[in-house]
Amino acid sequence: MTTRTINVRIPESLYGQIEELARATARSKSFLTIEALKGYVESESWQVRDIGAAIAEADAGDFASPEEVAATFAKHGA
């Protein structure tokens, strides 16, 4: 796997937490940082995908009918 380097300034307290976790888990700080970033990117990426899909639907004129909207609200008690 090809890798790239980035420089990030983080609060000293967070750095200390990463150091502690690295010692406790016998993992490197790089490993922990990569895992944390992968988890964050994965958990946040759905928003970008869903917004893109919604824009494409709107551009295509694919909207819910008033009846579908009312049924959804009724289903969820709104």
C-alpha positions in Angstrom: 0.0 0.0 0.0 1.3 3.4 -0.9 1.2 5.9 1.9 1.3 9.7 2.1 2.4 11.9 5.0 0.3 14.7 6.6 1.2 17.0 9.4 -1.5 17.8 11.9 -1.3 19.9 15.0 -3.3 18.4 17.9 -3.9 19.5 21.4 -1.2 18.3 23.8 -3.9 16.5 25.9 -5.1 14.5 22.9 -1.5 13.6 22.1 -1.0 12.3 25.6 -4.2 10.2 25.3 -2.9 8.7 22.1 0.5 8.0 23.7 -1.3 6.3 26.6 -3.5 4.2 24.4 -0.5 3.2 22.2 1.4 2.0 25.3 -1.7 0.1 26.6 -2.5 -1.6 23.3 1.1 -2.1 22.1 0.2 -0.2 18.9 2.0 2.7 17.3 0.6 6.2 17.5 0.4 6.1 13.6 -1.7 2.9 13.7 -4.1 4.4 16.2 -4.4 7.7 14.3 -5.0 5.9 11.0 -7.7 3.8 12.6 -9.4 6.8 14.1 -9.3 8.7 10.9 -10.7 5.7 8.9 -13.5 5.4 11.4 -14.3 9.1 11.2 -14.2 9.3 7.5 -16.4 6.1 7.2 -19.0 7.3 9.6 -19.2 10.8 8.0 -19.0 9.8 4.3 -22.7 8.6 4.2 -23.8 12.3 4.4 -21.9 13.2 1.3 -23.2 10.2 -0.6 -26.8 10.8 0.5 -26.8 14.5 -0.3 -25.4 13.7 -3.7 -28.2 11.1 -4.3 -30.8 13.5 -3.0 -29.6 16.3 -5.4 -29.7 13.8 -8.3 -33.2 12.8 -7.4 -34.3 16.5 -7.1 -32.7 17.3 -10.4 -34.7 14.4 -11.9 -37.9 15.7 -10.4 -38.2 12.6 -8.2 -40.1 14.0 -5.3 -42.5 12.3 -2.8 -46.2 13.0 -3.5 -48.2 14.8 -0.8 -49.9 11.5 0.0 -46.5 9.7 0.6 -45.3 12.6 2.8 -48.6 12.4 4.9 -48.2 8.6 5.2 -44.7 8.9 6.4 -45.6 11.5 9.0 -48.6 9.4 10.1 -46.4 6.3 10.4 -44.0 8.2 12.8 -46.7 9.9 14.7 -45.9 13.4 13.5 
